[in-house]
Amino acid sequence: MSKKRKIGAWIYGLFLALYILLLAAAILFVLGKVWGYAEEYEASRPEKVIDAYVEDLQENLWGEGIQRTIEQMPHEAQSNEEVAQIVKNMLRNDITCSRQSSVGNTGKIVYNLRCGDRVFGKVTIAEDQSKADETEYGLLPWKIEDEEFDFMGLYSSMEITVPALYTVKLNGWELPEEYIIEDGIHYDVLDEYYEAYPDLPTKVTYRFDDIIGNLEPVVYDEDGNEVVIDPEKDDSQFIHMVEGDQFNRLDEFSYEFAKRYREYVSGAFDATYGYQRLAAYIRLGSDLDARMIGAQDGLSWAHTSSVNVLWVQLNSAIDLGGGYYLLDITSESKTFQPGQGEVDNIQSMKVIAEDAGNDIRAVTMDIYQNEDQ
């Protein structure tokens, strides 16, 4: 090979190497631009900052925005710490976000924060203009601009009706009178007596709307004893039944009153005599007294030849206050009438009696039919 050909091959090789180097440099330059653009594009995706925000929220279950929201929510019966725990329990479920809207051309996007299918807040992200000088292609990254939380969906209400003298507490906090939405509610078992006795005990209804999560009310009677209200029972569960010596006094009265009443209305006795015997157990001048006097003419036509009161039972005695008592009395009697023979009859009555201290007298009396009779 000639010397000239060797020099030419060497020059060709040199130029080829330079070409390859220049081509590699160009490729690296282009790839660098592509990679830089890709990195800048990736940083400019809004989902990137939102995903990081949600991940942090799930891991830490808290933040200043949530704390501030909790403190501003009404929750008189619960402490901030108790409410915080309820919210944390809720946030332990899967938290997701959904794009709500873009805010015009301002470079902002609003996302709804969801826990399950419930929206509990929103997050606004914005393009980070402070990074404008650091970008090569004008693709700005995003940042969290604002967050708002709304836990109104956690609120529940409590409504309960109790005797007016009772106390209702939620989480140890006693509900004041301002939470009473209705008062003067009649006891169902005393409803017919309120017109004549307006001082009978009544009930009130409490309503409390600022419960976050669920709280069960605890009820205390007028003596501070915790009570459990049975919704299947009537209002007799709130009434204090008379016991002891006073019950014995009322029992003695009930026997004499019921016995003399049944003897009187049977017509077996002379009407005037029968009334005189009964009048010692009736408040004179009352409506009941007038009714018994008015019955005398009809009793004079009765043909009952004899009456025998077999037994009298005081089923219950309720203290209505002011010396008045509601008595539930049942008795059985046998009467004999010519042509009809002996008739057995069980009768129940409700009597309001007044205890004046030296004696007890009936004020009202109503016959009712007991289901067992």
Residue pairs with C-beta under 8 A, 6 or more apart in sequence:
36 136
36 137
37 136
37 137
37 139
40 135
40 136
40 137
40 139
41 137
41 139
42 48
43 139
43 141
44 139
44 140
44 141
44 142
45 142
46 109
46 125
46 142
48 141
48 142
49 125
49 141
49 142
49 143
49 144
50 97
50 111
50 123
50 125
53 123
53 144
54 95
54 96
54 97
54 113
57 63
57 91
57 95
57 113
58 91
58 95
61 88
61 91
61 92
62 84
62 88
63 147
65 121
65 147
65 148
65 149
66 87
66 149
67 84
69 121
69 148
69 149
69 150
69 151
70 80
70 83
70 84
70 87
70 151
71 80
73 83
73 151
73 212
74 210
75 83
75 210
75 211
75 212
76 173
76 210
77 170
77 171
77 173
77 208
77 210
77 211
77 215
78 171
78 211
78 212
78 215
82 171
83 212
83 213
86 154
86 212
86 213
87 151
87 154
90 115
90 120
90 154
91 115
93 115
93 116
94 115
94 116
95 113
95 114
95 115
96 113
96 114
97 111
97 112
97 113
97 114
97 123
98 111
98 112
98 114
99 109
99 110
99 111
99 112
100 110
100 111
100 112
100 122
101 109
101 110
102 108
102 109
102 110
103 109
103 110
103 124
106 126
107 126
107 127
107 129
107 140
108 124
108 125
108 126
108 127
108 145
109 124
109 125
109 126
109 142
110 122
110 123
110 124
111 122
111 123
111 124
111 125
112 119
112 121
112 122
113 119
113 120
113 121
113 122
113 123
113 149
114 120
118 153
119 150
119 153
120 149
120 150
120 151
120 153
121 147
121 148
121 149
121 150
122 147
122 148
123 144
123 146
123 147
123 148
124 144
124 145
124 146
124 147
125 142
125 143
125 144
125 145
126 142
126 143
126 145
127 140
127 141
127 142
127 143
128 140
128 141
128 142
128 143
129 140
131 140
131 141
132 138
132 140
151 212
154 212
154 213
155 209
155 210
155 211
155 212
156 211
156 212
156 213
156 214
156 215
157 207
157 208
157 209
157 211
158 170
158 206
158 207
158 208
158 211
158 215
158 216
158 217
159 181
159 205
159 206
159 207
159 208
160 168
160 205
160 206
160 217
160 219
160 229
161 182
161 185
161 203
161 204
161 205
161 206
162 168
162 203
162 204
162 206
162 219
162 229
162 238
163 201
163 202
163 203
163 204
163 221
163 222
163 238
164 183
164 201
164 202
164 203
164 204
165 201
165 221
165 222
166 219
166 220
166 221
166 222
166 227
166 238
167 174
167 175
167 219
167 220
167 224
168 174
168 175
168 206
168 217
168 218
168 219
168 220
169 175
169 217
169 218
169 219
169 220
170 208
170 211
170 215
170 217
170 218
171 215
175 206
175 208
179 206
179 207
179 208
180 204
180 205
180 206
181 205
181 206
181 207
182 204
182 205
183 202
183 203
183 204
183 205
184 202
184 204
185 202
185 203
185 204
185 205
186 194
186 200
186 202
186 203
187 200
187 201
187 202
187 203
187 235
187 238
187 239
188 234
188 235
189 234
189 235
189 236
189 239
190 200
190 201
190 235
190 239
190 318
190 320
190 326
193 200
193 320
193 326
193 352
193 364
194 200
196 352
196 364
197 320
197 322
197 324
197 352
199 321
199 322
200 320
200 321
201 238
201 239
201 320
201 321
203 235
203 238
206 217
218 226
219 226
219 227
219 228
219 229
220 226
220 227
221 227
229 237
230 237
236 318
239 318
239 319
240 318
240 319
241 316
241 317
241 318
242 250
242 317
242 318
242 319
242 325
246 317
246 355
247 314
247 317
249 355
249 360
250 314
250 317
250 325
250 327
250 353
250 355
250 360
251 314
251 317
253 281
253 353
253 360
254 312
254 314
254 327
254 329
254 351
255 312
255 314
256 281
257 278
257 281
257 282
257 329
257 351
257 353
257 362
258 309
258 312
258 329
258 331
258 349
259 309
259 312
259 331
260 274
260 277
260 278
260 281
261 278
261 349
261 365
262 307
262 309
262 331
262 333
262 347
263 269
263 274
263 277
263 307
263 309
264 271
264 274
264 275
264 277
264 278
264 292
264 295
264 299
265 295
265 299
266 302
266 304
266 307
266 333
266 335
267 299
267 300
267 301
267 302
267 303
267 304
268 302
268 304
268 305
268 306
268 307
268 335
269 277
269 307
271 295
271 296
271 297
271 299
271 300
272 296
274 299
275 292
275 293
275 296
278 292
279 289
279 292
281 360
281 361
281 362
282 288
282 289
282 292
282 361
282 362
283 289
283 354
283 361
283 362
283 363
286 362
286 363
286 364
287 364
288 362
288 363
288 364
288 365
303 337
303 338
303 339
304 335
304 336
304 337
305 336
305 337
305 338
306 335
306 336
307 333
307 334
307 335
307 336
308 333
308 334
308 335
309 331
309 332
309 333
310 331
310 332
310 333
310 334
311 331
311 332
312 329
312 330
312 331
313 329
313 330
313 331
314 327
314 328
314 329
315 328
315 329
315 330
315 348
316 327
316 328
317 325
317 326
317 327
317 328
318 325
318 326
318 327
319 325
320 326
320 352
323 354
323 355
323 356
323 357
324 352
324 353
324 354
324 355
324 363
325 352
325 353
325 354
325 355
326 350
326 351
326 352
327 350
327 351
327 352
327 353
328 348
328 349
328 350
329 348
329 349
329 350
329 351
330 346
330 347
330 348
330 349
330 370
331 346
331 347
332 344
332 345
332 346
332 347
333 344
333 345
333 347
334 342
334 343
334 344
334 345
335 342
335 343
335 345
336 342
336 343
337 343
346 370
346 373
347 367
347 373
348 367
348 368
348 369
348 370
348 373
349 365
349 366
349 367
349 368
350 365
350 366
350 368
351 362
351 364
351 365
351 366
352 362
352 363
352 364
352 365
353 360
353 361
353 362
353 363
354 360
354 361
354 363
